[in-house]
Amino acid sequence: MRTYYVYMLQCFDGTFYVGVTNDVARRYYEHCAGTNETSYTHSRRPLQLVYAGEFERIVDAIDFEKQLKGWGHRKKREFAQRDWPLLKRLAIGPITVPQ
């Protein structure tokens, strides 16, 4: 059985990048090394991994990735900082936070 991860990086400029992978360490290295010059993170290094959630099914990982990508900057920041009370107040709909 494969394991999938949704991960969030905080960029040098304070913005966030969200992605899905089956190998967080490899993807983080690729982002930090700047292997893809056209990627969002290439010109925003250094980067910090602020979240990595584990999923057994790729469809669940993709659904959560889409949910995170739909959030505004402030909500992503509060999620990265684990400010659950403020995140709850910012939520419009239900928040599904994987354990």
C-alpha positions in Angstrom: 0.0 0.0 0.0 1.3 3.5 -0.9 1.2 6.5 1.3 0.4 9.9 -0.1 1.1 13.3 1.5 -0.3 16.8 1.2 2.5 19.2 2.0 2.6 23.0 2.5 5.7 25.1 2.1 6.2 28.6 3.3 8.2 30.7 0.9 10.7 33.4 1.7 8.2 36.1 0.6 5.6 34.7 3.1 3.4 33.0 0.5 2.5 29.3 0.6 2.8 26.5 -1.8 0.6 23.3 -1.5 1.3 20.0 -3.2 0.8 16.3 -3.2 3.5 13.6 -3.3 4.3 10.1 -2.3 7.8 11.2 -1.0 7.9 14.4 1.0 11.6 14.4 1.5 12.3 14.1 -2.2 9.8 16.8 -3.2 11.1 19.2 -0.5 14.7 18.7 -1.7 13.5 19.3 -5.3 11.8 22.6 -4.3 14.8 23.7 -2.2 17.3 22.9 -4.9 15.3 24.7 -7.5 15.4 21.9 -10.0 12.4 23.3 -11.9 13.1 26.9 -13.0 9.5 27.5 -13.9 8.0 26.3 -10.6 6.3 28.8 -8.2 8.8 28.1 -5.5 12.0 28.6 -7.6 12.3 32.3 -7.1 10.8 32.2 -3.6 13.5 30.2 -1.9 14.5 29.5 0.9 11.5 27.4 1.8 10.2 25.9 5.0 8.1 22.8 5.3 5.2 23.8 7.6 2.8 20.9 7.1 2.8 17.4 5.8 -0.4 15.2 6.2 -0.5 11.5 5.4 -3.2 9.8 3.4 -3.8 6.2 2.4 -5.8 7.1 -0.7 -4.6 9.4 -3.4 -8.2 10.8 -3.9 -8.3 11.9 -0.3 -4.9 13.6 -0.6 -6.0 15.4 -3.8 -9.3 16.5 -2.2 -7.4 17.9 0.8 -4.9 19.6 -1.4 -7.7 21.3 -3.4 -9.3 22.4 -0.1 -6.0 24.0 1.1 -5.3 25.6 -2.3 -8.8 27.2 -2.1 -8.0 29.0 1.1 -6.8 32.6 1.3 -3.4 33.5 2.6 -4.5 34.3 6.2 -6.3 31.0 6.6 -3.2 29.1 5.2 -1.0 31.0 7.6 -3.2 30.1 10.6 -3.3 26.5 9.5 0.5 26.4 9.2 0.8 27.9 12.7 -1.8 25.5 14.1 -3.9 28.4 15.4 -7.1 26.2 15.5 -9.4 28.8 17.3 -8.6 31.5 14.8 -8.8 29.0 11.9 -12.2 27.9 13.1 -13.4 31.6 13.1 -12.1 32.1 9.6 -13.8 29.0 8.3 -16.8 29.4 6.1 -17.5 25.6 5.8 -16.3 22.6 7.7 -12.6 22.1 8.1 -11.3 18.6 7.7 -7.9 18.4 9.3 -6.2 15.0 9.0 -4.6 13.6 12.1 
